[in-house]
Amino acid sequence: MKKFQILFLLIFLSTNSPMVFPSEKKFLINGEPTFTGLDAGMFQDTNTRIKIDLSGKWLAKVENKWIEIQVPSAYDFTGDVTFRKNFNLSDSILNNMTLFLVSYGINYECEIFINGQFLSSHIGGYTSFVVKIPDRMLNFGDNVIEIRVSNKLNSRTTIPLRHQVWAWRNYGGIFRDIYILATPKVWIDDAKVKYTFGSNYAVLNGEIELYVSSVEISRIFRDKNFELKLQIFERENNTFVAETAPVKFFIDDSRSQKINLPFTIYNPKMWSPESPSLYILKLILTNLGNVVDEFIILTGFRDVKILNGDIYLNGKRFIFKGISRHEDHPKYGNSLTYEEMEKDIVLIKNLGANAIRLGHYPAHPYVLNLCDRYGLFVLEEIPVWNVPADILTEERYISLAKDYVYEMINRDKNHPSVFAWGIGNEFDSAEPIARRYVEELRKFIRAIDDRPVYYVSRMIKNDVCADLVDIACVNVYIDDLRKFSENISFWKSKYKNKPVVISEYGKAVQLGNRNGYSDPLSYESQAKYILERYRLIQEFDLDGSFVWIFADWKGERPVLTLPNSDRYLYTMGLVSYDRSEKRPAYEVLKALYTEGKIPALPIGDYSEPIPTVYTIIGIILLLSLSYIYYSYRWFRENLNRALFKPYNFFADVRDQYLISSGQTTILSLILSSTFGIFIAGVLNRLKQNEYLDYILTHFIFVDQLKVKLISIIWDPLYSSIFFSILSFVSILFIALLIQFFSTFVKVKVYPSHSYSVAVWSFLPLIFLIPIDMILYRVINGFGSGLVIVLIGVFVCLISFVRLVKGIAIIYEVKQLRVGVVSVALILVVLGFILLYYNYKFSSFAYLKFFLNILNSTK
């Protein structure tokens, strides 16, 4: 009976309180120190710089209680947490060096205090940031850093927005590395590598655009003339390649000096996924012959061009053999250890992939380092995901997106693996106003980097923005292979002069299902799905594709469409959540990417189970109604009069003509069971439809409630009983409303009158009994399900008209008056609910977005 305990919670959806749904405050611990050396995620270590690692033990304040935790770590709840740690600074560091706080990732926003003084704030959970710490804030010896973190998202002004279903988990906390970087008082602040090639790639003409900055240096440097030179080495064996002549410059106190440093490499080793050759560019800053600062850039050189709608790498056509990846792990959340990150990249490389899509946010900087070294091109994007056009084009939102893009590019601009910058995924690109967002972001990126710009569209047939970007990326989730072919053919023909990439295609599975590919939720079905679509993509000679996704991941919202015990686990991975299991799809994709032998896939003997409970209960209801109708004259007469002469029937109710409460209750049970089965059957039949899941996710904002509702929907018997009880309670509630409003009229209305009118008004529901018996067979998709729902709505409207007539008769007032008041009350209640949802969740904008999604494929 536990499933019925949420009855009243379904009625009162607004009960979204921690008191109702207490949640465990769970931390997923990484805690390992920041990686050092040449392969550090940011700021490769040199002899002139010191990193004061802040990983390890911190205090965390959760709901006014301080606990000891490890950082990096991810907290798996939504809320505010204050982190605090003591760190020590020696006299020599404080006197002779400039200090910066470096954070690889804090989600979602934070405020940072040093020794009680405000240092900085940051918005955006997946980009790294660097903040200079003023000397006045710091003490010799003991210091305290405090970081106040919130991972609360909303439906209008955060990037990402409040998550819908199939999004990633919104972990909070200091989930990536954090340390204090100590540099000299004059230091190399930033550097960007630019280059071009001579004919046949025999000569590389490069330039480093960099900034040298200073603080008050008069007491340290008598001579403020400095020299800067560049040394170049091959990464593989540290072979010396070249050294530039020193560039002399003058810098005064508290200044920043821009310097362009040209260099040349003859016969450079070109970077590619097959041969990921890397170079060490070491910038050396000296004063009077003494080394002041060293700054290392680990990079590679490659030539990417888009010509005649195709991609060329180092003069040869390039086709993406890609896969997407989320940063998530059952033990660490999104705070993966360095070992786990490398394991993922090795598994992806062993798959035969040459590219990875970091969906849908910038990854840990070490992942970019791994992709450089192992040879994987990267599509990197900001988490503008599932955004309606009305929100996408707001000035504040565009400004936030630009900040996100800038931090992403500024951090990863020198990685040879980064192929293109993404400005979003599956936003509403079907609306013409969305062009403003795309145009502004593209222009903004062009001003700071020359890599291609893309976004990922879901609007296959109605996209109006893809002409503005360099690569036409589209996500295609279509089960019907013929329609899949038609849609990608349409997209290719629409963008003949651009590279066309299928940025997502994949299939969810049921955990442990090895029933053969005839079962649509089996592992083999996932493998066959990928096999057939990859071959189609090859036939259409597209510029590549990215399978969704490498590993299962935890979602922020419970998913309706999968019958797994954990409703938050999204099982679309080629490997399991903990990476312990490679599914058949992994081996099939590996064979496709490496041109190996395709493993055999068993078909199985699956046949779709059709629940008999709806048919059985429908037959019982039909037989019961028929038996009562033909066996009891009084019931037959009342039913005929109520159905065909409702005015006379309700007049008899008013005049206290004997209609027993027993008759009425029997009918009420039949009607509520009929309507309950109708609701249960429709929901169960459409339980694997993504559109229904999308709608439920938006409107049922209490996730624990949706979890319980999902478990009911998947169980035909429980759902039939549950929705029948809910329907019966609804009839009683209507009777109570009728009785309550009778206090405002002159005539005396008895509870039996209200009860009879409420029940017998809904008599047309009996015509849904035959539909209950066959709806599982007639509903074969969202469209046919919508038709059946509209039939149910039509029957309810007829019942509502009858209800208005019955109320008018027992109130002895005009029917028009009752109708106007009833409709007005309904509109006020619905209006209040819609306005609340629109205020809280931007429902009107999402409704337009949802309709565009429905029209995106044909």
N, C-alpha and C positions, 0 to 999 in steps of 0.2 A: 504493500500500500504506500510505500514511500513515493512512488511516482505521482500519487494524488496530492501530496503535501504542497505541491507548487500551484494548486488550483487558484488560490487567491492571489498568488504572486503574478500569475498570468493576467489576472484582471487588473491588478495595480502595478503596471510595469515601472512606474516611476519610483518604486521603492528601491533606490540604488544606494544602499547604506552599508558601510563596513560592519555595522552591528548585525545586519541581516546575513552578510556574506563575509565572515572573517577570513582573512587570507594569511597564509604563512609568509613571514618576512624572510625570504630565502636569499642567501648569497652564494654565488658560484665562484669558487676561489681559483685564481691562477697563482699570483703571488711571487712569480719568479723574477729575478733581476733583469734589468734591461740588457739586451744583447749588445756586446761591444765588439770593436774591431772594424775591419773593412766592410763587413756585411751588415753593419748596424742599420736599422730602419731609417734613421735620420742622423745627420751629423756624424760622419765617420770619424773615428777617434784618431787624434794626432798628438804629437808631443807637446803642443802648445795649449791644449785644452783639457779640461777636467770635467767629468760628469759626476755629480753628486746624486747617486741613485736614491729615489724616494720610494722605491718598491718595498714590500715587506709589511711590517706591522703598522697599522693605523688604528685609531679609534673612530667608530662610526656611531652617530647619534640617530637612532630610529625610534620615533614616537617617544621622545624625551628620555630614552634609555641609551646609555653609552655601552657599546660592546666592542670587543677587539676583533678585527678582521685583518685579512691580507689584501694588499693592493699590488698588482691589478686584480680586480674582481668585478663581477656583474651582479647587481641585485635584481631578483626576478619578481618584482612587484612594481606598482606605480605609486610614486610618492616622492617625498623630500627626504634627503639624507645629508647630514653634515659629517664631513670627514676631517680628521685632525691628526697631525703628526709633528713631532719634534725633530729638528735636524741641527747639525752642528757645523759652524763655519770657522775655519782657522783665521788668524790674523793675516797671514800671507795672502790667502784667497780674497779676503774682503778688501785688503789694501791695494792689491795689484791686479785684480781681475774684474771683469764686468760679468754680471750674473743674469741669466735668463731662466725663466721657468718654461720647460718644454713638456707639452702634453700631447700624446699621440691620439687620445680620444676620451672625452667625458660626455656622457649622454644624459639629458639632452642639452640642458643649459646649466651654467654654473656661475658662482661668484667666488672670487679667490681673495683671501686675506692673508697677509704676512704680519705676524706679531700684532694682530688686532687691527691693522690698517688695510683698507681696501686697495687691492692691487689691480684687478681687472675682472671683467665678466666675459662670457663667451656663449654664443648660441650656435648649435649644430653639433650633433653627437659624433659624426663619423669623420670629420676633418681634424687634422692636427693643428696646433697653434703654439706660438712662441711669444712670451711676454717678457720684456726687460724689467728687472727688479731694481728700483732705485736704491742707491746705497743707504739713504736715510731710513729705509724700512728695516734694515738688517742690523743684527747685533753680532759682536764677537762672541763666539761660543754658541750658546743655546738659542734656537729660534723655533717659532711655531708657524706652521702653515695650516690654514683652515679652508676647506673647499665645500661650499654649500651647493648641492646637486639636486636637480629636479628632472625627472624624465616624463613629466606630464605633457601630453600632446592634446591639441584641440582640432576642431574640424574647419578651421579657417586660417590661422596665422602661424602654424608651425610647419617646418620641413623636416620630416614628413608630417602629413596631416594625421589625425587620429586614424589608426589603422582599420581597414576593412578586412574581410576574410581573405586569406592567402597572402597576407603580408607577413613580414618577419617579426620576431619577438622584440618588443620594445624594452630590452634590458636597460637598466640604469647603472650609474656609478662611474668610477674611474676604472674603466674596463681595459684600457691599454696602458702602456708604459708612461711613467712620469718621472722627470728628473730635473735637476738644476744644472744647466750648462754654464761653465765658467770659461770665458774667453779673455784674451789680453785686453788692455784698455784701448788699443787700436786693433780692430779685428775685421776680417773679411765677413761681410754681413750676409750677402746673398750672391748667387752666381747662376747665370743661365748660359747654356751651351747652344750656339747656332753654327750651322755648317752647310756647305754646298759641295758638290762633287764635280771634278773635271770629267772629261770623256773616259768612258770605260772604267770609271771609278779608280783611276790611277792616282789621282790627287784629291785629297780632302782639304778644302780651305775653310778653316773654322775661326770662330771668334767667341770669346767668353765675355759676356756683359755682366759686370759685377759691381758691387758697392763695397767700399771700405769705410767703416764708421769709427768714430772716436768719442770718448768722453773728455773730461778735463785731464789733459796729458802733459801739461807744462812741467809738472814736478817730476815726471818720469822720463820724458824725452827732451834733451837739450836741443836736438835738431829735429825739426818736424818734417824733414824731407825723407820720403820712404821709397822703396823699390819693390816692385812686384814682378815675379816671373812664374812661368808655368813649366812643369815637368810632366811628361807623358810616358806612361808605362803600359805594357800589355798586362791585363789582369791575370791571365792564365799562368804565366811563369815569371811575372814581374820584370819582363824584358824592357830595358830602356828604349824609348822610341825617339823622343825629341825634347828639346828645351828651348824656350823662347828667350830672346834678349830681355833684360830687365826694363820695365817701364818705370820711370821716375815720376813722382808726384809729391805735392805738398798738401798736408791736411792739418787744420788747426783744431783747437779744442771744440768738442761737441759738434762735429760736422759729419756729413756723409758725402763721400766722393765717388762719382760714377767713373768707371774705367772700362775701356774696351781693349781686350787683350787678344790680338790675332795669333793664330797658329796654323801650321801646315803638317799634314801627315801624308807620306807617300805610300802608295799601295796599302791602304788601310784594310784591315780585316773587317768584313761587313757583318753586322749583326743580323741574324735571322733565327726563326725557331729551330731550324736544322743545325745551325752553327752560331750559337749565341756568344759571339766574341765580344769581350768587354775591355775597356781601357780605364786606367786610373789617371785622372787629371789632378795633379797636385799643385795648388796655388801656394806660393811661398812669399810671404810679406817680410821684408827685412828693413832694418834701420841701422845705418853705419856698419853694415856687414853682419849684424846679429839678426837671427831669425826671431821675428815678433809673433807671427801667426802662420799656421798652415791650415789649408782648407782643401778637403778631398772631394772630388766628384767622381763617382763610379758610374760610367755610362758606356754606351755603345753607339755605333753609327750605322744607320740604314737609310735607304732611299725609298720613300713611299710616295707613289703618285696615283692619281685617279685619272684615267684616260679612256674616253669613249665608253664610259659606264663600267669599266673594269678597274680592279685594283692591281697595281704592280709593285712588287717588292724587289728592290735591287735589280730592276730591269726585267723581271719575270712575273707573269701573272700569278696572283696569290688568291687562294680560296680558303676561307675560314673553315676550319674543322674545330668547332668550339663547344664549350660547355659552360654553364653558369654555376656560380657558387655563392652560397650564403655563409657568413661567418657565424657558425653555431655548432655547439657540441653539447651532448648531455651532461658532461662533467663540468665544463667551463662556461657554458652559455656562449656569448660572443667574445669572451675574454680568453681566447685560445692561447695555449703556450706556443713557443717557437717550434717545438718538436711537432705539435699537432698541425701547425700551419705547413711545415715542410712535408709532412706525411700526405696532406691533401694535394699539394702541388705535385709530388712524386706520383701519386695515383692518377692524377689528371694527365701528366706527361706520359705515363705508361699506357694510358688509354689510346695514345696516338694523336691527341689533340694538339693543335698549334695555337690555340687562342682560348682565353677565358674571359667571361663577362662577369664583372664584379657587381652582380645585381643585389640591391639597387643603390649602392652607396660606396663611397671610398673605403677600401679595405685597410687593414693594418699596414703601415709602410713597409714592414718586412716582407709582406706578400708581394709587393712590387719588386723588391730586391730578389726574391726567389724567382719571379717570372723573368727578370733580366737574366739570371744565371742559368735557369733551366731551358729557356727559350719558349715563352708563351706570350703571344700578343695579348694585350689587355684592352677591353672596352670598359672605361671607368666613367661612372655617372653619379649625379647627385640624386638624393632620394625624393625627387618630385614624382610621386607615384599615386595614380588614381585620383587626380585632381580635376574637379569640374572647371570648365572654362571661366566661369564667373569669378572663381577664387584665383585661378591661375594668373589672371590679368590685373589683379589688384596691385597698386603701386608698391605696397608694403611687401607683398609676396614676391614680386619681381626683384625688389631690392635684396630680400633674404636669399633668393636664388643666386643672385650675382655674388653675394658674399660667399656663399657655399662654393660656387664655381671657382672663385678666385683662390680660396684656400686649397681647394683640390689641385688646381693647376700649379700654384706656387710651390706646393710640396713635391709634386711628382713630375714636374716639367722636364727633368733631365733623364728620366727613365726611358731607355730605348723600347721597352716592352709596351709602353702606352701608345696605342694606335690612334685612339680617338677619344674625344670628350663628349660625354652624354649629358643632356640637359633635362632628362626626365624619361619616365616610363609609363605608358598607358594613361596619360592624361587626356583630357577631352580635346583631341585634335580634329574633331569633326565640326567644331564651331569656328566660324571665321575670325571671331575676336581672339582666338588662341594664337593667331599669327603674330599678334603683337608680342606675346611672350617669346615665341621662337625667334622672331627677328631681333629683339633686344638682346637676348642671351647669345645668339650667334654673333652679333656685332661686338658684344662685350668680349667674347672669347677671341675673336679675330684680332682684337687690339693687343692681346697679351701672348698669344701662341698661334702657331700656324697648322696645328694638327687638324684633321677632319672633325666636324661637329655632327652629332647625330642625336636623335631621340628615338624612342621605341614606341611605335604606334600599335594600337589594337583596332583602330577604325579602318578595316581593310577597304570597304567600299565607299566610305564617306569621309576619309581623311582629306583635309584641305591645307595641311601645313608642310608635308614632307618635301615639297619642292624647294623649301627654304634651306634645307640642310644638305650635307655632302653624301650621306649614305641613307638609303631608304630602308630602314629596319622595321620589321613588322612581326608581331606575335600572332601565331596561328594555332588555335586550339579547336580543331574540328574533327569529330570522330569519323564522319563519313569521308572515305578516302577520295571519292569523286568530287565532293564539295571542297575538300582540302586542295585538290589539284586546280579546280576552277578559281579558287580565291587567290592562290599564289600566282596563277597565270594572269589574273586581272592585275595584281599588284606589279608584276614584272612589266606588263604592257603599259601600265600607267607611268612607270618611271624607267623608260628605256635608256635614258642617258645618265643614270646613276647606278652605282653598285646596289644591288638588291640583296638583303641579308634577312633570313628568317631568324630573328633574334630569340625566339622561344618556341619550342614545340616539345611536348612531353605528355606523360600520362601518369595519373595517380594509381597506386596499388593498395590492396589490402594486405596488411602484414601477414607473412607466412602463407599466402595463397599461391600454391603451386599446382593449380587445377588444369593447367594448359591454357593456350591462348583463346579458346572458345569462351572462357570466363573473362569478362571485361575488366575484372579487378585483379587478375592474376599477374604474377611476375612475367610469365610468358607473353601475356597480352601487351604489357608495356614494351617488351623487347620487339614484338612484331609491329607494334605501332611505330616505333622509331625506325625499324628496318624499312618499312614501306614508304615512310615519308622522306627518309634520307635519299632513297633511290629516286623518288619524284623530284626532290630538290636537285639532284644530279642531272636528271633528264632535262630540267628547265634551265640548266647551266647558270644557276644563280651564283652569287659571289660568296656563298657560304651559309652556314647556319650554326646555331648554338642550341644544343639540347638543354632542356630544363628538367632536371638539375643534377648536380654532382651527388649531393647527399640529402637525405631527409632533414627537415628543420622544424623547429618549434614556431608556431604561429602565435600572434597576439590574440586572435579571436578563434573560438571553437568552430570547427568545420562540420557542416551537415553531411556532405557528400561521401564521406568515407566511414566505413563500419569498423574503425579501429577503437580500441578501448580508451586510448588517450585522444580526446577530441581536439587537442591542440597540436598534435603531431601531424605534419603534412608530409605524406609519404609519396613523393614524386621522385625520390633520388634513385640514381643508379647504384648507389651503395646505401647501406643503412645509416641511421642517425649516428651510431657510434663507430661507423666505418668498418665494422667487423664482418659484414656480409656484402659480397659483390653479387648483385642480382644479374639474371641472364641478360638484361639490357646493357649492362656494362660490357659483357663479353661480345655481344652483338655489335655495339658501337665501336669497340676496339677493333673488331674484324673489318668493319666498314672503313674506319679511319686509317688502318694499316694495310688494307687490301688483303686481309687474311681470309681464312675459311669461315663462313657463317655457321655458327653452331646450330644444330637441329633444335627446333622448338616443337614440343608435343602439343597437339590440338586439344586433347582432353575430351570429356564427354559432358560438358556443362550444358545445362538448359536453364533458362531463366525461371526462378521460383516464382510462382504466382500465388500470393496468399489467398487461401480459401475462406478466411474469416469474414471478409466483407460479403462474399456471396452467401455464406451460410447464415450470417446474421440477417442479411437482406431477405433471404427466403423465410427465415423465422418471423421477421417483421411482417412480411407480406401474408404469410399464412395466418399469423395471429390477427392481423387486421381483417383478413377475409373471414376468419372464423367468428370474430366478434361481430362483424358487420352482418353476416348471414344468420347468426345464432340469436342475436338480441335485437328485437324490433326497435326498442327505444333508442339503442345506439345507432342503428341504421337510419332511423328517422332524423335524429339530431345531426348526424353527419351529412345527410343529404340536404337538410335545410341550411346548415352552416356553410356548406360548400356552394349551393346554388341560390339560396335565398338568405344571404347573410344579414340583410336588414331585419327580416322577420325573426331570425334566430336571436340576434342581439337584443331585439325589442323584448323577446320572451325572457332573456336574461335580466333585462331591466325590470320587467314586470314580475320577476321572481318565479317564472315558470320553472318547474322542477327539472333541473339538470344536475344530477348528483355529482358530488365531488369525486366519487369513485370513477365515473365515466371520464370526467375531465382529467383525472390523474392518469388513468390508463392511456388516454390519448396523448397526454403530455409525455409519458414515457416512450411511447411509440415515436412521436415527433422528434423528441430530443435524441433518441437512438438513431433515427434516420439521418438527422442533420450531423450528429456526431460521427457516424460512419462516413458520411460524405466528406467531412473535413479531414478525418483520419486517412481515408483512402486517397484523396487528392495529394495530401502532404507526403504520404508514404510512396506514392507512385512517382512523385517529383523529387524525392529525397536526394537524388544524385544530380539534380539540375543546378548548375552554378548560379542561375539567375534567381531562383528561389532562395538559395543560400545568401546571395548578396542582399536581397530584400530583408530577410530575417536578421541578418547581421546588423544592418543599418538601424532597424527599428527596435530590436531587442538589445538594448545597450547594456544590460546586466549579463555579463558573460556566463556566470554560473547558472542563470536562468536558462540561457540558450543551451547549455550543456544538458540540462535535465530535459528540456523540450526535445532535443535531438534524440536522446535515448528513448523517449516516448514515441516519436515519429517512426523510428526504425522498428518498433515492436508493434505489429498490426493489432494484436489483441488488446494490449494495454492502451494503445492510442484510441481504439474504438471505444473502450470503456471510459477513458479519460475525457475525450471530447463529447461523449454522450452525457456524462455528468456535468461537464461545463455548460452544455446546451440546456440541460434541465435547470441548472442554477440561473442561467440567463433568463429563462422564462419566468422563474420565480422573482427575479430582480425586476423584470418588466411589470409583473403583477404588483410588486411593492411600489413602483413608481406611479402606476395607475391609481393605487389606493392613496398615495401621498398627495397627488395633485387633485384628488377628489375633494380635498378639504377646501379648495378654492372655488367650488361650485355650490349651488344652492341645494341640490338634491342629495339625498342620503345614498351613499354607495357602500355596499358591504364588501368585505374582503372576498367573499365567494364570487361576487360580480367581477371584481378585478381579475381574479384568478381565471374564471371562465373566459373572459374576453382575451386575456393574454394567451391562453392555450388554444382556443378555437380559432383565433385569428391566423395562427400559423398552420392551419389545416392543409394548405397547398403543399407543405413540405412532404406530404405522403407521396407526391409524384416523383420525389427523388429516390424512392425505394428501388425502382428498376435500374436507375442510373448507378446506385450504390452497388448493385450486383454485377455491373459490367464495366464500371469506370476504369478498373485496372487494365482492361483490355483495350479500351478506346483511347486512353491517354498514352501517347507514345512520344511526347516531347512537351516543351514549354508552351508551344502554340496550342496544341490540342488541350493541354491542361488548362490554359487560359479560357478556352471556349467552354469547358465544363464548369469552370469557376463562374463564368458569366451567366451560365444557365442557373447556377445556384443563387447568384445575386438577383437574377430576374425573379425567381420564385420568392426570395426574401422581400423584394419590392412589392410584389403582389400581396404578400402577407402583411407588409407594413400598411398598405392602403386599407386592407381589411381591418387592421388594428385601429387605425384612425377612425374608421366608420364605427367600430364597436365602442370605442371610447366616447365618441360624440353621442351615440345613442344612450349609453348609461349615464352620461353627464347631462343629457338633455340640452345640448348646445349644438350650434351649427357645425357640420363636418368641416367646413372650410376653416373655421376658427381653430378647431383642434389640429387640423393639418398644418396651418401656418405656425401655430405655437410649437407643435412637435418638430417640424422641420427647422424652425428657428433654434430650438434647444439643441437639436442634433448638430446644426451648423456651428453654434457657439462652442459646444464641447469639442467637435472636430477641429474647429478653427483654433481653439486654445491649444489643443494637442499639436496641431501642425505648426503653429507659431512657436511653441516651445521647442519642437524638434528642429525647426528651421534656425532658431536662435542657438540651440545647443549643438546641432549637428549639420547645419547648412542643408537641410533636406530638399529644399526647392532646387538648389544647384545640383545636388546629387540625382534628383529625379530626371532633370534634363540630360545629365550625363548618362544615366542608366538607359534612357530611351535611345540615345546615340549608340550605346553599346549594342542594343537590340538590333539596330539597323546596320551594324557594321559588317555583317556577313549575310549573304543571301544564297 
